[in-house]
């Protein structure tokens, strides 16, 4: 099971948990009680449908998550970023969530 370390850039909190191979990062983070949204976005997001883009995260290493999806290309996500709702975990990763503008 891959190890996921998420650091919330807004609060500075960090938490490590295990996720199943191929698990959806947003769902795994919510299950582990880890916040990936910034500010009010935790209440006003699209619930993992990929429409809003508020679950934007930075991932290292990118080789351990799925390639960019069509929806991420529409949102013009940077090469080192993913949408948490579109990230599938295939190895140990470090994530920066709730990225400050």
Buried (B, 14 or more C-beta within 10 A) or exposed (E): EBEBBBBBBEEEEEBEBEBEEEBBBBBBBBEBEBBBBBEEBEEEBEEBEBBBBBBBBBBBEBEBBBEBBEBBEEBEBEEEBBBBBBBBBBEBBBBBBBBEE
